[in-house]
Amino acid sequence: MRARRASPPDVTAGEGSDDELLRRIGSGDRAAFEAFYDRNAAWLAVRIRRRCGDADLTADVLQETFLAVWRAAGSYAGAGQSGGWLWSIATRRLIDAHRRRAVRAVVVGELDDDRGHAAAPSAEDEVLAGTYDAELATALDRLSPELRAVLQATVLDGLTVRETALLLDVPEGTVKSRAVRARRQLREALS
């Protein structure tokens, strides 16, 4: 039996819908923001956590996502697509967090090497090494965040190319080309 994906709640359009809440948030309505947060934070946290496996990183990305919602709600022009809009913000924040972590790991690794200390692997690396073959984990780690995001959406979450394009806010052709590049890089790394 396949596990159910965490997904945004279905809300009908009109007063109290996510679209209406976003319009009100855009005009500075704090109560609407709290209602939007209460309605969406739980499913969003589950999906973020499934992607990164780190509770602290999940909390940080969740906070950054809702801060971005507060700032950008006025620009939301969708109709019934608030869940996808919210997830695309969260995905970009998660990619940014992985980039910051990678940069920080390189800088810390260089400092540790100067002092003669070995750098400790991150918790995410340890989980990947325990879950997957270490060689596969290393190959996945070498993928850019954009390629990894496409693989996660299409392979782990089982989304279609179209759903992945909406989720990542990129054209379908970009999803396809990134998937091809990611698979090619994995194949080369594992050969």
N, C-alpha and C positions, 0 to 999 in steps of 0.2 A: 504494500500500500504506500502510495506516495504521500509525503508530508505536505501539508498545505502551506502555501506561501503567506507570509504576513503581507497584508494589503490594506490600502486605505478603505475606510468604511464607505459604503454606498450612501450617498446623501442626495436627496432630490433637490432640484433647483428651487429657488425662492427664498423666502425669509428664513434665515438660519442655516442655509446651505454653506458649504465651504466657500463658494464663489462670493456669496453675499458677505460672509465674514471677512474675506480678503479685501473686498471693497471698503468695508468699514474700518479695517486695520489700516488701509491706505490713507484714510482721513484721520488717523490717530486714535482710534477707539480701543482703549486698553481691555475693556471687557470682551470685545470681539476677539482680540488677540488671545486672551486667556481661554476662551471657548474653543478657538481654533487649535491652540496648543493641547488642551485636554482631549480633543477629538482625535488628534493626529500623532501625538508624541509617542504613544505606546507602540503602534505598528511601525513607526519610523525607526524607533530605537531597536526593535527586533531585526529589521532589515539591515541596519547599519552594523549591528553586532554580528550578524551572520557573515557580513563581508570582512570584518577585521578581527573578530574574536578577542577584542581588548575592551574591557568595560570602561576604562578611563578614556580611551580614544573615542569610544562610542558616546560617552557623556560630552566630551569636548565638541565632537562633530554635531551632535544634537543641539547643543547650545549655539554654536556658530550658525547652524541652519536656521534656527528660529530668530536669531538676531538678523540674519539676512532677510527673512520673511518680513520682519518688522520694518526694515529699511526699504524693501522692494515691493511691498504689497500694492502700492499705488500704481506700479507698472504692470500688474497682472491683468491680462486682457482675455483670459481663457473663458470658456464656457463648459463647465463640467470636467475640467482637466486639472483641477487643483492638486490632486494626488500625484499626478505625473510631474507637475510643476514643482511641487515640494520635494519629490524624490530627486529630480534633476539638480536642485540646489544642494541637497544632501550629498549626492554623488560627487559633485564638484568639490564640496568641502572635504569629503573623504579622500579624494585624489590629492588635494592640496596638503592634507595632513600626512599622507604617505610620502609625498615629495619632501615635506619639511623633515620627516623622520629619516628619510634616506640621506638628506644633506647633513643632518645632525649626526647620523651614524658615521658618515665619512669623516667629519671633523673630529668627533670623539675618537674614532679609530686611529686617526693620525696622531692625536695627542697621546693615546694610550701606547702606541708604538714608540713614540719618543721617550717615554718613561720605562719602556721595557715590559709593559703590562699587556696582556692579551685582552682584546675586546670581548665582552660577554655577549652572547646572542640574545636578541630580543625575545620576548615571550611569544610573539607571532612566529618567529623563525623556529622556535622550539616546538610549537604546536604543529606547524607545517611539516617539520622533520619527523614528528611522531605520527602524523596522519598520512602523509604521502611518503613515497620513497624519497630519501634525502636528495637524490639527483634531480628528481622532478621538482622538489621544493626549491632547490637552487635555481633551476631553469625558470620557474614561475617568478621567483624573486628578481631575476634579471630583466623581466619584461617591464616596459614602461607602464606607468599607472593607467594610461589610456588603453593600451592593449590588454592589460590585466582586467580592467573594468568591462571590456567587451566579452572576454572569456567568462568572467563571473556571471554576467547577465545572461549570456546564451547557454553556457554549460551548467553552471551551478543553479541558477534561478530558472532555467528552462524557458527563457523568453524567446520570442520570435525575433527576427531581424527588425521588423517594424516596431515591436514593443521596445526593443533595445535602443533603437534610434530615438524614440520618444523619450525614453528614460534618460538617455545620455545627452539629449538635445543636439544630436548630430544627424546628418543625412543617412539614409539607409545604405547608400553606396560606401560611406565612410565606415559603417559598422562592418560591412562585408569585407572591405579591404583590410581593416584592422584585424578581423578574425583570421583572414588568410595569413597576414604577417605574423600574428601571434602563434598560429599553428606551425608555420614554417620555422620560426625562431625556436619553438619548443622541440620540434623534430631535429633541428641542427644541434641543439644543446644536448639532446638525449642520444644522438648517434655516436 
